[in-house]
Amino acid sequence: MRSRLPVLRQRKRYMALEIESEEPVSEKDLAQEIHSAQAALFGDLGTSRNRLSLICFNGRFGLLRCNYLCISETRAVLATIRAIASTRAAIRIKGTSGTIRAATEKYIPQLSLIGAEKDGRRIELEEVSGCIAHIRGSEIDLIPDDRYRKGSDTRYLGLTSFDLGGCDDADGTADGLR
């Protein structure tokens, strides 16, 4: 089957959402509740226009795909949900983005970053200090210590071995890596 030309495809938006509930919620129950709320609010025609789809859900955070023209309708659908599988729940929309990657990086906390902070791998230099998030060859992604300051929107700092003093291997213990 041949895919549609990019001009003919419907554009999509991805909503990052957070679920607060009294008991754990399964992905299947959440998807069914979203579908039934959308059908009750907008009927079959509105449901077919929006094409809502739950991309992923880990028990607390999830990603929902919708049509880019139906963002306000999708917000209305999520606002009507008060219970999921007879468990009281509240759905909070963290943000909307045009790609899955941007939505997850901006709005969904990554477990790998939390693990990196607990891991203890740090860089302590005069100009910058923080925890190492990822290492790829001579490139390092750093979570700076001052990322929680007001007005700072920095998630990562990208460093190379040249920034650390010209060391050949960024994973070495010289040049401030511990």
C-alpha positions as CSV (number, residue, x, y, z in Angstrom):
1,M,0.0,0.0,0.0
2,R,1.4,3.4,-1.0
3,S,1.5,6.1,1.7
4,R,-0.1,9.5,1.2
5,L,1.9,12.4,0.1
6,P,2.9,14.7,2.9
7,V,0.6,17.4,1.6
8,L,-2.4,15.2,1.9
9,R,-1.7,13.9,5.4
10,Q,-3.5,15.3,8.4
11,R,-1.2,17.2,10.8
12,K,-1.1,15.9,14.3
13,R,-0.3,17.3,17.8
14,Y,0.8,15.4,20.8
15,M,-0.5,16.2,24.3
16,A,1.5,15.2,27.3
17,L,-0.8,14.4,30.2
18,E,-0.5,13.5,33.9
19,I,-3.0,11.3,35.7
20,E,-3.6,11.6,39.4
21,S,-5.8,8.8,40.7
22,E,-6.6,7.0,44.0
23,E,-5.6,3.6,42.5
24,P,-3.3,2.6,39.6
25,V,-4.9,3.0,36.2
26,S,-4.1,0.7,33.3
27,E,-3.5,2.0,29.7
28,K,-6.5,0.0,28.4
29,D,-8.9,1.5,30.9
30,L,-7.6,5.0,30.1
31,A,-7.9,4.6,26.4
32,Q,-11.5,3.2,26.7
33,E,-12.5,6.1,29.0
34,I,-11.1,8.7,26.6
35,H,-12.9,7.1,23.6
36,S,-16.2,6.9,25.4
37,A,-15.9,10.5,26.7
38,Q,-15.2,11.7,23.2
39,A,-18.1,9.8,21.7
40,A,-20.5,11.1,24.3
41,L,-19.4,14.7,23.9
42,F,-18.9,15.0,20.1
43,G,-20.6,11.9,18.6
44,D,-19.3,9.7,15.8
45,L,-18.6,12.6,13.4
46,G,-16.5,14.5,15.9
47,T,-14.7,11.3,16.9
48,S,-13.8,10.5,13.3
49,R,-12.5,14.1,12.7
50,N,-10.2,14.2,15.8
51,R,-8.8,10.6,15.6
52,L,-7.6,10.6,19.2
53,S,-5.0,7.9,20.0
54,L,-3.2,7.1,23.3
55,I,0.4,6.7,22.2
56,C,1.9,5.6,25.5
57,F,1.1,5.6,29.2
58,N,3.3,4.5,32.1
59,G,0.8,4.6,35.0
60,R,1.2,8.3,35.7
61,F,2.3,10.2,32.5
62,G,1.0,9.6,29.0
63,L,1.1,10.9,25.5
64,L,-2.1,11.5,23.4
65,R,-2.2,12.1,19.6
66,C,-4.9,14.3,18.1
67,N,-5.7,16.4,15.0
68,Y,-4.0,19.8,15.1
69,L,-7.4,21.5,14.4
70,C,-9.1,19.7,17.3
71,I,-6.8,20.7,20.3
72,S,-9.5,22.6,22.1
73,E,-12.0,19.7,21.6
74,T,-9.4,17.3,23.0
75,R,-8.9,19.4,26.0
76,A,-12.7,19.5,26.5
77,V,-12.8,15.7,26.3
78,L,-10.1,15.3,28.9
79,A,-11.8,17.8,31.2
80,T,-15.0,15.7,31.3
81,I,-13.3,12.6,32.6
82,R,-13.7,12.3,36.4
83,A,-13.3,8.6,36.9
84,I,-11.3,5.8,35.1
85,A,-12.6,2.3,35.6
86,S,-14.7,3.4,38.7
87,T,-11.6,5.0,40.3
88,R,-11.6,8.8,40.8
89,A,-9.0,10.4,38.7
90,A,-7.9,13.8,37.5
91,I,-6.2,14.4,34.1
92,R,-3.9,17.4,33.8
93,I,-2.5,18.4,30.5
94,K,1.2,19.2,30.8
95,G,1.6,20.7,27.3
96,T,1.2,20.3,23.5
97,S,3.8,19.8,20.9
98,G,4.2,18.9,17.2
99,T,6.4,15.9,17.7
100,I,6.6,13.0,20.1
101,R,10.2,13.7,20.9
102,A,9.6,17.4,21.8
103,A,6.5,16.5,23.9
104,T,8.4,13.9,26.0
105,E,11.5,16.0,26.4
106,K,9.6,19.1,27.5
107,Y,6.7,17.8,29.5
108,I,7.4,14.2,30.7
109,P,10.1,13.7,33.3
110,Q,12.6,11.1,32.2
111,L,13.5,8.3,34.6
112,S,17.0,8.2,33.1
113,L,17.6,11.7,34.3
114,I,16.5,10.9,37.8
115,G,18.8,7.8,37.8
116,A,21.7,10.0,36.5
117,E,21.4,12.3,39.5
118,K,21.4,9.4,41.9
119,D,24.3,7.7,40.1
120,G,26.8,10.2,41.4
121,R,28.6,10.8,38.1
122,R,29.4,14.5,38.2
123,I,31.5,17.2,36.6
124,E,32.9,19.9,38.9
125,L,34.7,22.7,37.0
126,E,35.0,26.4,37.6
127,E,32.5,27.4,34.9
128,V,30.0,24.5,35.2
129,S,29.0,21.7,37.5
130,G,26.3,19.1,37.4
131,C,25.3,15.5,36.9
132,I,26.1,13.5,33.7
133,A,22.9,12.4,31.9
134,H,24.3,10.7,28.8
135,I,27.8,10.0,27.4
136,R,28.3,9.2,23.7
137,G,32.0,9.0,22.7
138,S,33.5,12.4,23.3
139,E,30.1,14.1,23.8
140,I,28.5,14.6,27.3
141,D,25.0,15.8,28.1
142,L,25.1,17.5,31.5
143,I,22.2,18.4,33.9
144,P,23.4,21.6,35.4
145,D,23.1,22.2,39.2
146,D,21.4,25.6,38.7
147,R,18.7,24.3,36.4
148,Y,15.9,25.0,38.9
149,R,16.6,28.7,39.1
150,K,13.8,31.0,38.3
151,G,13.8,32.1,34.6
152,S,16.2,29.3,33.6
153,D,14.8,26.9,31.0
154,T,18.0,24.9,30.6
155,R,17.5,21.1,30.6
156,Y,20.9,20.0,29.3
157,L,24.3,21.4,28.6
158,G,26.2,19.8,25.7
159,L,29.9,19.3,26.4
160,T,32.8,17.7,24.5
161,S,36.2,16.5,25.5
162,F,37.6,19.8,24.3
163,D,35.5,21.7,26.8
164,L,37.0,19.5,29.5
165,G,40.6,20.3,28.7
166,G,41.3,18.3,25.6
167,C,41.0,14.8,27.1
168,D,40.8,12.1,24.4
169,D,38.1,10.1,26.2
170,A,35.2,12.0,27.8
171,D,34.6,9.1,30.1
172,G,38.0,9.3,31.7
173,T,38.5,10.5,35.3
174,A,40.9,13.3,34.4
175,D,39.6,16.9,33.8
176,G,37.0,16.9,36.6
177,L,35.0,13.7,35.9
178,R,34.4,11.6,39.1
